[in-house]
Amino acid sequence: MRIDLESILKKCVEINASDIHLSVGRPPTLRIHGILKSLEGEPLIPEDTEHYVRAITSESNMKKIMDVGGADFGFAYKDLARFRVSAFRQKGHFGLVLRQLPNKFMTLAEIGLPANVKELLNKPRGLILVTGPTGSGKTTTLASMLDIINQERACHILTIEDPIEYYHTHKKAVVDQREIGVDVTTFSEALVKALRQDPDVILVGEMRDLHTMEAAITAAETGHLVFATLHTTGAARTVDRIIDAFPTSQQNQVRSQLSVSIVAVISQLLLPRADGKGRIAAFEIMLMTPAIGNLVREGKTFRITSELQTGARYGMMTLDSSLLELHKKGLISYEEMLSKSYDANYIAQEASAAGLNAGMKKA
């Protein structure tokens, strides 16, 4: 007997699972603190997953699934939670993944970011990149940053998202949110049009292609504070990823543009807590100092990590130093620290020097 969708959604909200997976051949499955766990019951059959998909998917998105194989959209479950939904075809059947979005904005301290990051939100212009793999909390971080601006600045915030995930109400700022496929066709098209809509702050849900990157850099150069995401890990890799997206003939110009337009790169990972009670974020934070600007301009991004190591006084940190600090506090295990580090030998030596070892796993 099929578990009804409302029961699955209710269970997800009650236990604060991050994702729901509905796939033929397996019972409804939830991701809890990073681990997939199936609910009790019979494996789903094709009729089950088709029923689930049609229950929450609009006609236009159903057409998209049938035409191109999948659709992404937002879905509200009563007033209890909002989900980012990916509905798709697999092996000829329907499949569904729902990512639960927190129903309140977090403070920077709750996210785990240092207090000095708030200063970035008052910048009049520039590019702030929040990066990390899928499921690392980038959207939550950006939404919380925009909420701070919304509360404190009388400005115009324009977001371009696919789909809209967090709804922002007008507070001190005016907030307009445009959804790809509903309000506008592409990120690059929305960005070009955005410059005519008197924005002060622009959020680009994802810099997916060359045209979007070009438009975001231009917007940052012409007096707008631009937030964007990339699926990269680490500051140097993020800068390289953008530069490498451009033709060789343009890369020197792009390096020069990025050296002055980037304000900060915040790279994050979500890791399981050592006590098993959820997940916690580790960060790498790069601020665009004159020294780092020179490295970007000269194509010496491989030296950025060294600058981060010596830039603590500016509020910068490497991912490895963040991991080490989390382990020192007993928040993540020794093994987790090593597995996510860039330089496992270095971080192991630092941990040893601090009197930490593989047996120290919990606070």
C-alpha positions in Angstrom: 0.0 0.0 0.0 1.4 3.4 -1.1 2.4 5.8 1.7 0.5 9.0 0.9 2.7 12.0 0.0 1.4 14.1 2.9 2.6 11.6 5.4 6.0 11.6 3.8 6.2 15.4 3.8 5.0 15.5 7.4 7.6 13.0 8.5 10.4 14.9 6.7 9.4 18.1 8.5 9.1 16.4 11.9 12.5 14.9 11.9 14.1 17.8 9.9 15.3 15.6 7.0 17.1 17.5 4.3 15.8 15.5 1.3 13.1 13.1 0.2 13.9 10.5 -2.5 10.9 8.9 -4.3 12.2 6.2 -6.7 10.7 3.0 -8.2 12.0 -0.1 -6.5 12.6 1.4 -3.1 10.4 2.7 -0.2 10.3 6.5 0.3 13.8 7.5 1.5 14.9 10.5 3.6 18.3 12.0 4.0 18.9 12.6 7.7 22.1 14.3 8.8 23.6 13.3 5.4 22.6 9.6 5.6 19.9 8.0 3.4 17.3 6.0 5.4 14.2 4.3 3.9 10.9 4.5 5.6 9.1 1.2 6.5 6.9 -0.1 3.7 6.8 -1.7 0.3 9.1 -0.6 -2.5 7.4 2.0 -4.7 6.0 0.9 -8.1 5.8 3.1 -11.2 2.2 4.1 -10.4 3.2 5.4 -7.0 5.9 7.7 -8.3 3.7 9.0 -11.1 1.0 9.7 -8.6 3.5 11.7 -6.4 4.8 13.7 -9.3 1.4 14.6 -10.7 0.2 15.6 -7.2 2.6 18.5 -6.9 3.6 19.3 -10.5 1.9 22.0 -12.6 0.8 21.2 -16.2 3.6 23.3 -17.6 6.2 21.4 -15.6 4.6 18.1 -16.5 5.0 19.1 -20.1 8.6 19.9 -19.5 9.2 16.5 -17.9 7.7 14.8 -20.9 9.5 16.9 -23.4 13.0 17.2 -21.9 13.0 14.6 -19.1 12.9 16.8 -16.0 11.8 20.0 -14.3 12.8 21.9 -11.2 10.4 24.0 -9.2 9.5 25.2 -5.7 6.7 23.6 -3.7 5.1 24.7 -0.4 3.8 22.1 2.1 1.0 24.0 3.9 2.7 26.7 6.0 5.1 24.2 7.5 7.9 24.0 4.9 9.0 24.8 1.4 10.8 22.4 -0.8 13.0 22.6 -3.9 11.7 19.9 -6.2 13.4 18.0 -9.0 11.0 15.8 -10.9 12.4 13.6 -13.7 12.2 10.5 -15.8 14.5 7.5 -15.1 14.4 4.0 -16.7 11.1 5.1 -18.3 9.5 5.9 -14.9 9.0 9.0 -12.8 11.3 10.0 -10.0 11.2 12.8 -7.5 13.7 14.5 -5.1 12.5 17.2 -2.7 15.1 19.3 -0.8 13.6 20.8 2.4 14.4 24.5 2.8 14.6 26.0 6.3 11.5 28.0 7.0 13.4 30.8 8.7 16.5 32.8 7.8 19.6 32.0 9.9 22.0 34.5 11.4 25.6 34.5 10.2 26.6 33.1 13.6 24.1 30.2 13.3 25.5 29.4 9.9 29.0 29.5 11.4 30.4 32.5 9.5 32.7 34.9 11.3 31.2 38.3 12.3 33.4 40.2 9.9 31.5 38.7 6.9 28.6 41.1 7.7 30.8 44.0 6.7 30.8 42.7 3.1 27.0 43.2 2.9 27.5 46.9 3.1 29.7 47.1 0.1 28.3 49.4 -2.6 29.5 47.2 -5.5 31.4 44.1 -6.4 31.0 40.3 -6.7 30.5 38.0 -3.7 30.7 34.3 -4.6 29.4 31.6 -2.4 30.7 28.2 -3.6 30.6 24.6 -2.7 29.3 21.2 -3.9 25.6 20.5 -4.2 23.9 20.3 -0.8 26.6 22.4 1.0 24.2 25.1 2.1 25.0 27.8 -0.4 21.4 28.8 -1.0 20.8 29.1 2.8 23.9 31.3 3.3 22.9 33.6 0.4 19.3 33.9 1.5 20.4 34.8 5.1 22.8 37.4 3.7 20.0 39.0 1.6 17.7 39.0 4.6 20.2 41.0 6.6 20.5 43.5 3.7 16.6 43.6 3.4 16.4 44.4 7.1 19.1 47.1 7.2 19.4 48.8 3.8 16.8 50.9 1.9 17.7 49.5 -1.5 16.4 47.5 -4.4 17.2 43.7 -4.2 16.7 41.7 -7.4 17.0 37.9 -7.4 17.3 35.6 -10.4 16.6 32.0 -9.4 15.9 28.6 -10.8 13.6 28.0 -9.0 12.8 30.6 -6.3 13.6 28.8 -3.1 13.3 31.4 -0.2 10.6 34.0 -0.4 11.7 37.4 0.7 9.1 40.0 1.8 9.7 43.7 1.5 11.3 45.0 4.7 13.5 48.1 4.5 14.4 47.1 1.0 12.2 46.5 -2.1 12.7 42.9 -3.2 11.8 41.5 -6.6 12.4 37.8 -7.3 12.4 36.4 -10.9 12.2 32.7 -11.7 13.8 31.2 -14.7 11.2 29.6 -17.0 8.4 31.5 -15.4 9.3 35.2 -15.3 12.3 35.2 -17.7 14.0 32.7 -20.1 17.6 32.5 -18.9 20.0 33.9 -16.3 22.0 35.9 -18.8 18.8 37.5 -20.2 17.6 38.3 -16.7 20.9 39.9 -15.8 21.0 42.1 -19.0 17.5 43.3 -18.2 18.3 43.7 -14.5 20.6 46.6 -15.3 17.5 48.6 -16.5 15.6 47.9 -13.3 17.5 50.1 -10.9 18.9 47.3 -8.7 21.4 47.9 -5.9 21.8 44.3 -5.0 21.5 41.3 -7.5 21.4 37.6 -6.6 22.3 35.2 -9.5 21.2 31.8 -8.4 23.9 30.1 -10.4 26.6 31.2 -12.9 26.0 28.3 -15.3 27.5 29.6 -18.5 29.8 32.1 -20.1 27.1 34.7 -20.9 25.9 34.7 -17.3 29.4 35.1 -16.0 30.1 38.0 -18.3 26.8 39.7 -17.3 27.5 39.2 -13.6 31.0 40.6 -13.8 29.7 43.6 -15.8 27.0 44.3 -13.2 29.6 44.1 -10.4 31.8 46.6 -12.3 29.0 49.1 -12.9 28.0 49.8 -9.4 26.0 46.8 -8.2 26.6 44.4 -5.4 26.2 40.9 -7.0 25.9 37.6 -5.2 26.3 34.4 -7.1 27.1 30.7 -6.7 29.4 28.2 -8.3 29.8 24.5 -7.8 33.5 24.8 -6.9 35.5 24.2 -3.7 38.1 26.7 -2.6 38.9 30.3 -3.6 41.7 29.5 -6.1 39.6 26.9 -7.9 36.7 29.3 -8.1 38.7 32.0 -9.7 40.2 29.5 -12.1 36.8 28.1 -13.0 35.6 31.5 -14.1 38.7 32.3 -16.1 38.8 28.9 -17.8 35.2 29.4 -19.0 36.3 32.2 -21.3 38.2 31.9 -24.6 42.0 32.1 -24.3 42.0 35.4 -26.1 39.8 37.0 -23.3 41.4 35.4 -20.2 43.9 38.2 -19.5 41.1 40.8 -19.6 38.9 38.6 -17.3 41.8 38.2 -14.8 42.1 42.0 -14.7 38.3 42.4 -14.3 38.1 39.8 -11.5 41.0 41.3 -9.6 39.0 44.5 -9.0 35.4 43.2 -9.1 35.5 40.2 -6.7 34.9 41.3 -3.1 35.0 37.9 -1.5 34.8 34.1 -2.2 33.2 32.1 0.5 33.5 28.4 0.0 31.7 26.0 2.2 31.2 22.3 3.0 28.6 20.6 5.3 30.1 17.9 7.4 28.5 15.4 9.8 28.9 16.4 13.5 31.0 14.1 15.7 28.1 13.7 18.1 25.7 12.6 15.3 23.4 15.5 15.9 23.2 17.0 12.4 25.8 18.7 10.3 28.1 21.7 10.6 29.7 23.9 8.0 33.4 24.4 7.3 34.5 27.5 5.3 37.3 28.9 3.2 37.1 32.7 3.1 39.0 34.9 0.6 38.8 38.7 0.7 40.2 40.6 -2.3 43.2 42.3 -0.9 45.7 44.2 -3.1 48.1 41.2 -2.8 45.5 38.7 -3.9 44.3 41.0 -6.7 47.8 41.0 -8.1 48.0 37.2 -8.0 44.7 37.0 -9.9 45.8 39.6 -12.4 49.2 37.8 -13.0 47.6 34.3 -13.3 49.2 33.1 -10.1 46.1 31.8 -8.4 48.1 28.8 -7.1 49.6 31.1 -4.5 46.2 32.3 -3.1 46.2 29.6 -0.4 49.4 31.0 1.0 47.8 34.5 1.2 44.8 33.1 3.0 47.1 31.4 5.6 48.7 34.8 6.4 45.5 36.8 6.0 43.7 35.9 9.3 44.0 39.6 10.4 41.7 40.5 7.5 39.2 37.7 8.4 40.4 35.2 5.9 40.8 31.5 6.5 41.7 28.3 4.6 39.4 25.3 4.5 42.1 23.3 6.3 42.3 25.8 9.2 38.5 25.7 9.5 38.5 21.9 9.6 41.2 21.9 12.2 39.4 24.4 14.4 36.2 22.3 14.2 38.1 19.2 15.2 39.8 21.0 18.0 36.4 21.9 19.4 35.3 18.2 19.1 32.7 19.1 16.5 33.9 16.8 13.7 35.9 13.6 13.7 39.6 13.3 13.0 38.7 11.1 9.9 36.3 13.7 8.6 38.8 16.4 9.0 41.4 14.5 7.0 39.1 13.3 4.3 37.9 16.8 3.5 41.3 18.6 3.7 43.4 19.8 0.8 46.6 18.8 2.5 46.0 15.8 4.7 49.7 15.5 5.8 49.9 19.1 6.8 46.6 19.1 8.8 47.6 15.8 10.5 50.9 17.4 11.6 49.0 20.4 12.9 46.6 18.2 14.7 49.4 16.2 16.3 51.2 19.4 17.4 48.0 20.5 19.0 47.8 17.2 20.9 44.9 15.9 18.9 44.7 12.4 17.4 42.6 9.9 15.6 40.9 8.7 18.8 39.5 12.2 19.5 36.1 12.1 17.8 33.6 13.7 20.2 33.4 16.7 22.4 
